[in-house]
Amino acid sequence: MARLAVRLDAPPAGGRRRVRPSEADRFDWTAVADHCRTAWLRGAFLAHGSLSLGTGRSHLELVLDPEAAAELAPRLVALGHPAAIRTRRGRGVLTWKSADAILELLRRLGASASALELETRLVTHQLHGHLNRVLNAETANLRRSAGAAARQVLAIDRLRRGSGWAELAPHERAVAEARVADPGATLAEIADALGIGRARVQRAFVRIERLAEEERPDVG
């Protein structure tokens, strides 16, 4: 960092001048080029920064003197990398917790390996989330299907023990027999097996359950 400051403090034309130690620590943020600011930030993060990558969480922070942190915060905002600032144990802490904000800053600093690892974790987390949503949806569908099949089997048994079975049309009795033969079959599978439309199978089950509800409880 000192060498960078010395290099930026150009000597007067036609000669070289000795740089005093106090000048070596000086970095004129407003006067230098943008790539020099990026180099300064890279050095600051290498010396005082830390990056934590957890499951579904990311945390990047830069720990400086409180005055330095307060001075740097608005400069980072101007560069498009705003950070939260707080004081911790007498030190100024600049913090980034948004994965997108961390990625943008890492790319600016040339930390391609860290950026790639973070992107990999983000993609993996998103895939896990998508898979969980799909599994939850499939589980809910299976529960609904199993519940409907159980109701249909009970309704068919009640119709067979009562007078409702005779009221069923031939294709409705075929649907009922297919359900009893394979309680886990879907409506589409029953429709394919019987060579009729899925909607017709669904209507048959609606009528079967309605007739079962109309059966007298004491019929048997």
Secondary structure as GFF3:
##gff-version 3
##sequence-region A 1 220
A	DSSP	alpha_helix	2	8	.	.	.	ID=ss1
A	DSSP	alpha_helix	21	24	.	.	.	ID=ss2
A	DSSP	alpha_helix	34	48	.	.	.	ID=ss3
A	DSSP	beta_strand	49	54	.	.	.	ID=ss4
A	DSSP	beta_strand	57	64	.	.	.	ID=ss5
A	DSSP	alpha_helix	66	79	.	.	.	ID=ss6
A	DSSP	beta_strand	84	88	.	.	.	ID=ss7
A	DSSP	beta_strand	91	96	.	.	.	ID=ss8
A	DSSP	alpha_helix	99	109	.	.	.	ID=ss9
A	DSSP	alpha_helix	112	161	.	.	.	ID=ss10
A	DSSP	three_ten_helix	164	167	.	.	.	ID=ss11
A	DSSP	alpha_helix	170	181	.	.	.	ID=ss12
A	DSSP	alpha_helix	187	194	.	.	.	ID=ss13
A	DSSP	alpha_helix	198	214	.	.	.	ID=ss14
###
